[in-house]
């Protein structure tokens, strides 16, 4: 997959209502070129809806994992989220209650790539990690439905 297509997918994942003109400005493509690329991405089912669901396996990131992290030295400042922000493979970062301090959702190309990612996370934030690898995703990014009577 071309870098421009990957960028279009990233932008649409962030804002599924982004105009073709804005996508063009962000990618350096003309509006018509962006429109053609988006159509091809839809036909290949890489875009499955707008709130843009991305088929990560198709764009080269088939491995999903959840990584719990805990600081090696709890007396140090709690700046893990800031230290980890530049690592692009981290899709989400949540502060959590429990034994660990944060939970990360990451995407990787292979087990070896995940191993490298874990080393970079440990080095960047001075943390210990516990990893769970996703085997099958049955559903993800489902819309929230409010129950009757909810305000």
C-alpha positions in Angstrom: 0.0 0.0 0.0 1.3 3.5 -0.9 2.1 6.0 1.8 -0.5 8.4 0.5 -3.2 5.8 0.8 -2.1 5.0 4.3 -2.2 8.7 5.1 -5.7 9.0 3.7 -6.8 6.1 5.9 -5.2 7.7 9.0 -6.9 11.0 8.3 -10.3 9.4 7.8 -9.9 7.3 11.0 -9.4 10.6 12.9 -12.2 12.5 11.0 -14.5 10.4 8.9 -16.2 13.6 7.6 -13.0 15.2 6.2 -13.6 16.7 2.8 -11.8 15.5 -0.3 -10.3 19.1 -0.5 -8.9 18.9 3.0 -7.6 15.3 2.4 -5.9 16.7 -0.7 -4.2 19.5 1.2 -3.1 17.1 3.9 -1.6 14.6 1.4 -0.4 16.9 -1.4 -2.9 15.4 -3.9 -5.6 17.1 -6.0 -9.2 16.8 -4.9 -10.0 14.5 -7.8 -6.9 12.3 -7.1 -8.1 11.9 -3.5 -11.6 11.1 -4.6 -10.3 8.3 -6.9 -8.0 6.9 -4.1 -10.9 6.9 -1.6 -13.1 5.1 -4.1 -10.4 2.4 -4.6 -9.9 2.1 -0.8 -13.7 1.6 -0.4 -13.7 -1.0 -3.2 -10.9 -2.9 -1.5 -12.9 -2.7 1.7 -10.1 -0.9 3.5 -12.7 1.8 4.3 -15.8 0.0 5.7 -17.7 3.1 6.8 -17.3 6.6 7.9 -16.4 6.9 11.4 -13.8 5.2 9.2 -13.2 1.6 10.2 -9.8 0.5 9.0 -8.9 -3.0 8.1 -5.5 -3.0 9.9 -4.4 -6.3 8.4 -4.8 -5.0 4.9 -2.5 -2.0 5.6 0.2 -4.1 7.1 -0.6 -4.1 10.8 -2.2 -7.4 11.4 -1.1 -7.9 15.0 -3.0 -6.2 17.8 -1.9 -6.3 21.4 -2.8 -4.7 24.7 0.2 -3.7 26.9 -0.2 -2.9 30.6 2.7 -0.8 31.9 3.9 0.0 35.4 6.7 2.4 36.3 10.0 0.9 37.4 10.4 3.7 39.9 7.0 4.9 41.3 8.7 7.9 43.0 9.5 9.4 39.5 7.1 11.9 37.9 4.1 10.2 36.1 4.8 11.3 32.6 4.5 8.0 30.7 1.8 9.2 28.4 3.9 12.1 27.3 7.0 10.0 26.8 5.1 7.4 24.8 3.2 9.8 22.6 5.8 9.9 19.8 5.6 6.1 19.3 3.3 5.8 16.3 2.3 2.1 16.8 0.5 3.0 20.0 -3.1 3.5 18.9 -4.6 4.3 22.4 -3.3 5.0 25.9 -5.5 4.9 28.9 -4.7 5.6 32.6 -6.1 2.8 34.6 -6.7 1.7 38.2 -5.2 -1.6 39.4 -1.7 -3.0 39.5 -0.6 -1.3 36.3 -0.7 2.4 35.7 -1.6 2.5 32.0 -3.0 0.3 29.3 -1.9 0.7 25.7 -3.5 -0.7 22.5 -0.8 -1.2 19.8 -0.7 -2.5 16.2 2.4 -4.2 14.8 3.4 -6.1 11.6 4.8 -9.2 13.3 5.8 -10.8 16.6 9.4 -9.5 16.0 8.1 -6.0 15.4 6.0 -6.3 18.6 9.1 -7.4 20.5 11.0 -4.3 19.2 8.1 -2.1 20.1 8.1 -3.4 23.7 11.8 -2.6 24.0 11.2 0.9 22.8 8.2 1.4 25.2 10.3 0.1 28.1 13.2 2.4 27.2 11.2 5.5 26.5 9.1 5.4 29.7 11.3 3.3 32.1 8.4 0.9 32.7 7.8 -2.8 33.0 5.2 -4.4 30.6 2.7 -7.1 30.5 1.4 -8.0 27.0 -1.8 -9.7 25.7 -1.9 -10.5 22.0 -5.3 -10.4 20.3 -6.1 -13.6 18.4 -9.4 -12.7 16.8 -11.4 -9.5 16.8 -15.1 -10.2 16.6 -16.2 -6.5 16.7 -14.5 -3.2 17.4 -15.4 0.5 17.5 -19.1 -0.2 17.9 -21.3 2.9 18.2 -22.5 3.5 21.7 -26.3 3.0 22.0 -28.0 4.7 24.9 -30.6 2.7 26.7 -34.2 3.9 26.8 -34.7 6.5 29.5 -31.0 7.6 29.4 -30.6 11.4 29.3 
